[in-house]
Amino acid sequence: MEHSSERENSEGSASSRYTRDMQQERHALREALRSDLPAAHMGLGVTIIALIVVASFSGPRWTLIIAGAFTAWFILALTVIHIGSGRGWDAIRRAYIATFGWGNWI
């Protein structure tokens, strides 16, 4: 009888260890991918410089396509955040960070 209860405890323990390990890994991943407002400003700056370079080499067509893609991404992020519960300036700030927060990795 004790052997059976020990097995159940070890299975429950393994399950709780797995859950704890997964939470720690997810937390580490969230921290690694976290962006903030200064990083988003840097991403926007790099995007503007890239658009100027693209405009100088290929003209307005590709510049507008790329700018349109970033605008569409921002509107999509703003829509998702607004549906999720974000309102007002907080939703705009979060969508801005979602769009240009990759400036962290430059």
Backbone torsions as a table, in degrees:
resi	resn	phi	psi	omega
1	MET	NA	-45.0	-179.1
2	GLU	-63.5	-34.9	-179.1
3	HIS	-61.5	-40.3	178.8
4	SER	-64.9	-43.7	-179.5
5	SER	-69.3	-32.7	176.4
6	GLU	-65.2	-38.2	178.8
7	ARG	-65.3	-41.4	178.6
8	GLU	-63.8	-41.7	178.6
9	ASN	-64.4	-40.0	-179.8
10	SER	-69.7	-34.6	176.9
11	GLU	-67.8	-41.9	177.2
12	GLY	-65.6	-38.1	177.8
13	SER	-65.7	-42.1	178.0
14	ALA	-63.7	-40.6	178.6
15	SER	-64.4	-42.3	179.6
16	SER	-69.8	-35.4	175.7
17	ARG	-64.3	-42.0	178.5
18	TYR	-61.5	-46.8	179.2
19	THR	-60.8	-44.9	179.8
20	ARG	-63.5	-42.8	179.4
21	ASP	-64.0	-41.7	178.5
22	MET	-64.3	-40.5	177.9
23	GLN	-63.4	-41.0	179.2
24	GLN	-65.8	-41.5	178.7
25	GLU	-65.4	-42.8	178.3
26	ARG	-64.0	-39.8	178.1
27	HIS	-62.7	-43.4	179.0
28	ALA	-63.6	-40.1	178.6
29	LEU	-66.5	-42.9	177.2
30	ARG	-60.6	-41.4	179.2
31	GLU	-65.2	-39.3	-179.7
32	ALA	-67.9	-34.1	-177.1
33	LEU	-94.6	-0.2	-177.4
34	ARG	-67.2	137.7	177.3
35	SER	-123.2	161.9	177.6
36	ASP	-136.3	-178.8	-174.1
37	LEU	-62.8	-45.0	177.8
38	PRO	-59.7	-36.9	177.2
39	ALA	-65.2	-38.3	178.3
40	ALA	-66.7	-38.1	176.5
41	HIS	-62.5	-40.7	178.3
42	MET	-65.1	-41.5	177.6
43	GLY	-61.7	-40.5	177.2
44	LEU	-65.0	-42.5	178.8
45	GLY	-60.7	-44.6	178.6
46	VAL	-64.8	-38.3	178.1
47	THR	-62.8	-43.8	179.5
48	ILE	-63.6	-43.9	178.3
49	ILE	-62.4	-43.0	178.6
50	ALA	-63.1	-38.8	178.1
51	LEU	-65.6	-37.4	177.4
52	ILE	-65.3	-41.8	178.6
53	VAL	-64.9	-44.9	179.2
54	VAL	-62.7	-41.2	179.7
55	ALA	-64.2	-36.4	-179.0
56	SER	-72.0	-29.3	-178.8
57	PHE	-94.4	-33.8	-172.9
58	SER	-122.8	-2.3	177.9
59	GLY	89.0	-174.0	-171.8
60	PRO	-74.3	-21.0	-175.1
61	ARG	-60.2	-56.7	-179.1
62	TRP	-69.2	-30.5	177.0
63	THR	-62.4	-44.6	179.2
64	LEU	-68.4	-34.9	177.8
65	ILE	-64.7	-46.1	-179.5
66	ILE	-67.2	-44.6	178.2
67	ALA	-62.1	-38.1	177.4
68	GLY	-65.0	-36.8	178.3
69	ALA	-65.5	-43.4	177.2
70	PHE	-65.8	-38.3	178.0
71	THR	-65.4	-42.1	178.2
72	ALA	-63.6	-40.9	178.4
73	TRP	-62.8	-42.8	179.1
74	PHE	-62.7	-44.4	-179.8
75	ILE	-65.7	-39.7	176.8
76	LEU	-63.2	-45.9	178.6
77	ALA	-62.4	-42.4	179.2
78	LEU	-63.3	-40.5	178.5
79	THR	-64.2	-46.8	-179.5
80	VAL	-63.1	-43.4	-179.9
81	ILE	-66.6	-39.6	179.4
82	HIS	-65.3	-40.8	177.7
83	ILE	-66.4	-37.7	-177.7
84	GLY	-67.5	-30.5	176.4
85	SER	144.8	-3.0	178.9
86	GLY	-75.3	138.6	-179.3
87	ARG	-133.7	150.9	171.4
88	GLY	63.2	-142.0	-176.1
89	TRP	-65.6	-29.1	178.6
90	ASP	-64.1	-40.4	178.9
91	ALA	-65.6	-40.7	179.4
92	ILE	-66.0	-42.6	179.2
93	ARG	-62.5	-43.7	-179.6
94	ARG	-66.9	-37.8	177.4
95	ALA	-68.2	-37.6	177.0
96	TYR	-62.3	-44.0	178.3
97	ILE	-67.3	-37.6	178.4
98	ALA	-66.2	-31.7	-178.0
99	THR	-81.8	-44.2	-172.4
100	PHE	-116.2	6.9	-177.3
101	GLY	-65.9	-9.2	179.3
102	TRP	-68.8	-5.3	176.0
103	GLY	-61.0	-16.5	176.3
104	ASN	-59.7	-29.9	-171.1
105	TRP	-102.1	20.1	178.0
106	ILE	-92.6	NA	NA
